[in-house]
Amino acid sequence: MRISLGIPILAFMPVAMDAPLPPPLAPAFKDRYAGLVVFGVFAILIGSACALFVPLIFFGQVMTARRAGTELDVFSAIVAAAIYGLLAATLITLGIGSIRARRWARALLLCLGGIGLAIGLLTVPVVFVAMNSLDETMRAQHQIVPPASLALIKAITLVSSVVIYIVMPLVTVLFYRGANVKRTCEIRDPVERWTDRCPLPVLALCMLKAWSLVIVAFILPTYGRVYPVFGTLVEGWPARLLWIGVMAFLAYAIRGFYRLELRAWWVYTVGSLVLGLSGLVTFQRLGLVEMYRRMGMPEQQVELAAKSPLLQGNTLLWLSLGSVAVWYAYLLFVRRFFRPATGRPAAAGG
């Protein structure tokens, strides 16, 4: 009996030893829909707060005009309200998209968080510089603030700036870039979206240029009466036509970026360098305050700008050069996604 039972066991032992090992288990997928809902609600709340600024802007303009005894700058209020309204609509739409786990919402919110973080890293040092000279600014405006209140204002401004411009965008990026978040959106939204056809770094570039196009369109009717050209200011309808040309240039760049056209990358990189150099030469020769004045800004706002510590010395120049260096470093970074039209592969979402 022992032999009869042992023979089958020994016969099958080599087979068991030579059998291939089972494939490793795939890492468990974690559904992040609850997080998408939380971040979506948060985006809707921020968008609603931006919407509340729309009436507050008009109220603030009215109170400022009454206090200063000047006329109400209606168009400036309209421009500012329109920008906040557009930002509110964007955030609310993206928040709803996040709650519905849409691919396009995840991609755009990730790009928006990255843009916000980059802007914050450039803006927070400017806020520190402004707070460092807040005492002089208040005295220049003939405003007397107790030292304790002034210290509290500085602390609140700095902390809120870090939270709004650094912490919030960073948390947004860390969440939406997660593999489980991406997979959750792919499962709940299996249809290919337009954001899937463009790498996310390039999609962020398109968003930035689209926002620039909107800003230029908003300010063109009133503040587009002058245009800087290598040390001079073109005025009147020629200036407006030049601004319209800039809008066409931005529209061309957005379309070419989304289509990953190498020619569009070169045209924008060289063209923006020429435009930036033209503006820099003009500002160094005439000054930003003079341009504000000839743009038709209210004299009170021009005077406040002239007293800004950022316009004293070369502070603004160095900040601008630093921003330009970061911008062109990013352009060189995304250059790898662009190919000539004949050999360009289909775009893929990142």
C-alpha positions as CSV (number, residue, x, y, z in Angstrom):
1,M,0.0,0.0,0.0
2,R,2.7,2.4,0.8
3,I,4.5,1.7,-2.5
4,S,1.4,2.1,-4.5
5,L,0.6,5.4,-2.9
6,G,4.2,6.7,-3.2
7,I,4.7,5.9,-6.9
8,P,2.1,8.4,-8.2
9,I,3.4,11.1,-5.9
10,L,6.9,10.6,-7.2
11,A,5.7,10.5,-10.7
12,F,4.0,13.8,-10.5
13,M,6.7,15.6,-8.5
14,P,8.9,16.6,-11.5
15,V,5.9,17.9,-13.3
16,A,5.0,20.1,-10.4
17,M,8.6,21.3,-10.0
18,D,8.9,22.2,-13.7
19,A,5.6,24.1,-13.9
20,P,5.9,27.8,-14.6
21,L,5.2,30.1,-11.7
22,P,1.9,32.1,-11.8
23,P,2.2,35.7,-13.0
24,P,2.5,38.3,-10.3
25,L,-0.7,39.9,-9.2
26,A,-1.4,43.4,-10.6
27,P,-1.4,46.1,-8.0
28,A,-4.8,46.7,-6.6
29,F,-6.8,49.6,-8.1
30,K,-8.0,52.1,-5.6
31,D,-11.1,54.0,-6.7
32,R,-10.6,57.7,-6.1
33,Y,-14.2,58.9,-6.9
34,A,-14.7,60.2,-3.4
35,G,-11.6,62.4,-3.8
36,L,-12.8,63.6,-7.2
37,V,-16.1,64.7,-5.6
38,V,-14.3,66.5,-2.7
39,F,-12.0,68.4,-5.0
40,G,-14.8,69.1,-7.4
41,V,-16.9,70.7,-4.6
42,F,-13.9,72.7,-3.5
43,A,-13.4,74.0,-7.1
44,I,-17.1,75.0,-7.2
45,L,-16.8,76.8,-3.9
46,I,-13.8,78.8,-5.1
47,G,-15.6,79.6,-8.4
48,S,-18.6,80.8,-6.4
49,A,-16.3,83.0,-4.3
50,C,-15.0,84.5,-7.6
51,A,-18.6,85.1,-8.7
52,L,-19.2,87.0,-5.5
53,F,-16.4,89.4,-6.4
54,V,-18.3,90.6,-9.5
55,P,-20.7,92.8,-7.6
56,L,-18.1,93.7,-5.0
57,I,-15.8,95.1,-7.7
58,F,-18.5,97.6,-8.8
59,F,-19.2,98.5,-5.1
60,G,-15.5,99.0,-4.4
61,Q,-15.1,101.2,-7.5
62,V,-18.0,103.4,-6.5
63,M,-16.7,103.8,-2.9
64,T,-13.2,104.6,-4.2
65,A,-14.5,107.2,-6.6
66,R,-16.6,108.8,-3.9
67,R,-13.8,108.9,-1.4
68,A,-11.3,110.4,-3.9
69,G,-13.9,112.7,-5.5
70,T,-13.2,111.3,-9.0
71,E,-15.3,109.9,-11.7
72,L,-16.2,106.2,-11.7
73,D,-14.0,104.2,-14.0
74,V,-16.8,102.0,-15.3
75,F,-14.9,100.2,-18.0
76,S,-12.1,99.1,-15.6
77,A,-14.8,97.7,-13.3
78,I,-16.4,95.9,-16.2
79,V,-13.1,94.3,-17.3
80,A,-12.2,93.2,-13.8
81,A,-15.8,91.8,-13.3
82,A,-15.6,90.0,-16.6
83,I,-12.3,88.3,-15.7
84,Y,-13.7,87.2,-12.3
85,G,-16.9,86.0,-14.0
86,L,-14.9,84.0,-16.5
87,L,-12.8,82.5,-13.8
88,A,-15.9,81.6,-11.8
89,A,-17.5,79.9,-14.8
90,T,-14.4,78.0,-15.5
91,L,-13.9,76.7,-11.9
92,I,-17.5,75.8,-11.5
93,T,-17.6,73.9,-14.8
94,L,-14.4,72.0,-13.9
95,G,-15.7,71.3,-10.5
96,I,-18.9,69.7,-11.9
97,G,-16.7,67.8,-14.4
98,S,-14.6,66.4,-11.5
99,I,-17.7,65.3,-9.6
100,R,-18.8,63.5,-12.7
101,A,-15.2,62.0,-13.1
102,R,-14.7,63.3,-16.6
103,R,-11.3,62.9,-18.2
104,W,-11.2,66.5,-19.6
105,A,-11.9,67.9,-16.1
106,R,-9.1,65.9,-14.5
107,A,-6.7,67.0,-17.3
108,L,-7.6,70.7,-17.1
109,L,-7.6,70.8,-13.4
110,L,-4.2,69.2,-13.3
111,C,-2.9,71.8,-15.8
112,L,-4.6,74.6,-13.9
113,G,-3.0,73.5,-10.7
114,G,0.4,73.4,-12.4
115,I,-0.1,76.8,-13.8
116,G,-1.2,78.2,-10.5
117,L,1.8,76.6,-8.7
118,A,4.2,78.1,-11.3
119,I,2.6,81.5,-10.9
120,G,2.7,81.2,-7.2
121,L,6.4,80.5,-7.1
122,L,6.9,83.7,-9.0
123,T,4.3,85.7,-7.2
124,V,5.0,85.0,-3.6
125,P,8.5,86.5,-3.7
126,V,6.9,89.6,-5.1
127,V,4.5,89.7,-2.2
128,F,7.4,89.4,0.2
129,V,9.1,92.4,-1.5
130,A,5.9,94.4,-1.3
131,M,5.3,93.6,2.3
132,N,8.9,94.5,3.2
133,S,8.2,98.0,2.0
134,L,4.6,98.3,3.1
135,D,5.5,100.9,5.7
136,E,6.9,103.2,3.1
137,T,4.0,102.6,0.8
138,M,1.4,103.5,3.5
139,R,3.3,106.7,4.4
140,A,3.5,107.7,0.7
141,Q,-0.3,107.4,0.6
142,H,-0.6,109.5,3.8
143,Q,-2.1,106.5,5.7
144,I,-1.1,106.0,9.3
145,V,-1.5,102.4,10.6
146,P,-0.4,101.3,14.1
147,P,2.7,99.0,14.1
148,A,0.7,96.1,15.6
149,S,-2.0,96.4,12.9
150,L,0.6,96.7,10.2
151,A,2.4,93.6,11.5
152,L,-0.9,91.7,11.5
153,I,-1.6,92.8,7.9
154,K,1.8,91.6,6.8
155,A,1.4,88.2,8.5
156,I,-2.1,87.6,7.1
157,T,-1.1,88.7,3.6
158,L,2.0,86.5,3.6
159,V,0.3,83.4,5.0
160,S,-2.8,83.7,2.8
161,S,-0.5,84.2,-0.3
162,V,1.4,81.0,0.5
163,V,-1.8,79.0,1.1
164,I,-3.5,80.3,-2.0
165,Y,-0.6,80.5,-4.4
166,I,1.5,77.5,-3.2
167,V,-0.3,75.1,-1.0
168,M,-3.7,74.9,-2.8
169,P,-2.2,74.4,-6.3
170,L,0.4,71.9,-5.0
171,V,-2.3,69.8,-3.4
172,T,-4.4,69.9,-6.6
173,V,-1.4,68.8,-8.7
174,L,-0.5,65.9,-6.3
175,F,-4.1,64.6,-6.3
176,Y,-5.0,64.8,-10.0
177,R,-1.6,63.5,-11.2
178,G,-2.2,60.2,-9.2
179,A,-2.4,57.0,-11.2
180,N,-5.5,55.9,-9.4
181,V,-7.2,59.2,-10.1
182,K,-6.4,58.9,-13.8
183,R,-7.6,55.3,-13.8
184,T,-10.8,56.2,-12.0
185,C,-11.6,58.8,-14.7
186,E,-10.8,56.3,-17.5
187,I,-13.1,53.7,-16.0
188,R,-16.0,56.1,-15.3
189,D,-15.5,58.0,-18.5
190,P,-14.4,55.5,-21.1
191,V,-14.9,57.8,-24.1
192,E,-11.8,59.5,-25.5
193,R,-11.9,63.3,-24.9
194,W,-10.2,66.1,-26.7
195,T,-7.8,66.6,-23.8
196,D,-6.5,63.0,-24.5
197,R,-5.1,64.1,-27.8
198,C,-2.6,66.5,-26.4
199,P,0.2,66.0,-23.8
200,L,-0.6,67.7,-20.6
201,P,2.5,70.0,-20.5
202,V,1.5,71.3,-24.0
203,L,-2.2,71.5,-22.9
204,A,-1.1,73.7,-20.0
205,L,0.7,75.9,-22.6
206,C,-2.5,76.2,-24.6
207,M,-4.4,77.2,-21.5
208,L,-1.9,79.9,-20.6
209,K,-2.0,81.4,-24.1
210,A,-5.8,81.2,-24.2
211,W,-6.0,83.1,-21.0
212,S,-3.5,85.7,-22.4
213,L,-5.8,86.0,-25.5
214,V,-8.8,86.6,-23.3
215,I,-7.0,89.3,-21.2
216,V,-5.9,91.2,-24.4
217,A,-9.5,91.0,-25.7
218,F,-10.8,92.5,-22.5
219,I,-8.4,95.4,-22.2
220,L,-8.3,96.2,-25.9
221,P,-11.3,98.6,-26.1
222,T,-10.0,101.0,-23.4
223,Y,-6.4,100.3,-22.7
224,G,-5.3,99.3,-26.2
225,R,-4.8,102.8,-27.3
226,V,-1.0,102.5,-27.1
227,Y,1.4,99.8,-28.1
228,P,5.2,99.6,-27.2
229,V,7.5,99.3,-30.1
230,F,11.3,99.3,-29.3
231,G,11.4,102.5,-27.3
232,T,8.4,104.3,-28.6
233,L,4.6,104.1,-28.0
234,V,2.4,103.8,-31.1
235,E,-1.0,105.4,-30.3
236,G,-4.5,105.4,-31.7
237,W,-5.9,103.0,-34.3
238,P,-2.4,101.8,-35.3
239,A,-1.9,100.6,-31.7
240,R,-5.2,98.8,-31.7
241,L,-4.4,97.1,-35.0
242,L,-1.1,96.0,-33.5
243,W,-2.9,94.5,-30.5
244,I,-5.3,92.7,-32.8
245,G,-2.2,91.3,-34.5
246,V,-1.0,90.1,-31.1
247,M,-4.4,88.4,-30.6
248,A,-4.1,86.7,-34.0
249,F,-0.6,85.6,-33.1
250,L,-1.8,84.0,-29.9
251,A,-4.7,82.3,-31.6
252,Y,-2.3,80.8,-34.2
253,A,0.0,79.6,-31.4
254,I,-2.8,78.0,-29.5
255,R,-4.0,76.1,-32.5
256,G,-0.4,75.0,-33.5
257,F,0.4,74.0,-29.9
258,Y,-2.6,71.8,-29.6
259,R,-1.8,70.2,-33.0
260,L,1.9,69.7,-31.9
261,E,3.2,71.6,-34.9
262,L,6.9,72.3,-34.7
263,R,6.6,75.3,-37.0
264,A,4.1,76.9,-34.5
265,W,6.6,76.3,-31.7
266,W,9.3,78.1,-33.6
267,V,7.1,81.0,-34.7
268,Y,5.8,81.6,-31.2
269,T,9.3,81.2,-29.5
270,V,10.9,83.7,-31.9
271,G,7.9,86.0,-32.1
272,S,7.4,86.2,-28.4
273,L,11.1,86.9,-27.9
274,V,10.9,89.9,-30.3
275,L,7.7,91.2,-28.7
276,G,9.2,90.9,-25.2
277,L,12.4,92.6,-26.2
278,S,10.4,95.4,-27.8
279,G,8.4,95.9,-24.6
280,L,11.5,95.7,-22.4
281,V,13.3,98.4,-24.4
282,T,10.2,100.7,-24.3
283,F,9.7,100.3,-20.5
284,Q,13.3,100.9,-19.8
285,R,13.3,104.1,-21.9
286,L,9.9,105.6,-21.0
287,G,8.9,103.8,-17.9
288,L,5.8,101.7,-17.1
289,V,4.1,104.6,-15.4
290,E,4.2,106.7,-18.5
291,M,2.7,103.9,-20.5
292,Y,-0.1,103.6,-17.9
293,R,-0.8,107.3,-18.2
294,R,-0.9,107.3,-22.0
295,M,-3.1,104.2,-21.9
296,G,-5.8,106.4,-20.3
297,M,-5.7,104.9,-16.8
298,P,-7.2,107.2,-14.1
299,E,-4.6,109.5,-12.7
300,Q,-5.1,108.3,-9.1
301,Q,-4.2,104.7,-10.2
302,V,-1.2,106.0,-12.1
303,E,0.0,107.8,-8.9
304,L,-0.4,104.7,-6.9
305,A,1.5,102.7,-9.4
306,A,4.3,105.3,-9.4
307,K,4.6,104.8,-5.6
308,S,4.8,101.0,-5.8
309,P,8.1,99.6,-4.5
310,L,8.2,97.3,-7.5
311,L,8.7,100.2,-9.8
312,Q,11.6,101.6,-7.7
313,G,15.1,100.9,-8.9
314,N,15.5,97.7,-11.0
315,T,13.3,95.4,-8.9
316,L,10.6,95.0,-11.7
317,L,13.4,94.5,-14.3
318,W,15.0,91.6,-12.4
319,L,11.6,90.0,-11.7
320,S,10.7,90.3,-15.3
321,L,14.0,88.8,-16.5
322,G,13.6,85.9,-14.0
323,S,10.1,85.2,-15.2
324,V,11.2,85.3,-18.8
325,A,14.0,82.8,-18.1
326,V,11.5,80.4,-16.4
327,W,9.1,80.8,-19.3
328,Y,11.7,80.0,-22.0
329,A,13.0,77.1,-19.9
330,Y,9.5,75.7,-20.0
331,L,9.2,76.3,-23.8
332,L,12.4,74.3,-24.2
333,F,11.0,71.5,-22.0
334,V,7.9,71.0,-24.1
335,R,9.9,71.2,-27.3
336,R,10.3,67.4,-27.3
337,F,6.5,66.9,-27.9
338,F,6.6,68.8,-31.2
339,R,7.4,67.2,-34.5
340,P,7.5,68.3,-38.1
341,A,4.1,68.0,-39.8
342,T,5.3,65.1,-42.0
343,G,6.6,62.9,-39.2
344,R,4.4,64.0,-36.3
345,P,2.8,61.1,-34.4
346,A,-0.7,61.1,-33.0
347,A,-0.8,63.1,-29.8
348,A,-1.4,61.2,-26.6
349,G,-2.7,62.3,-23.3
350,G,-0.3,62.3,-20.4
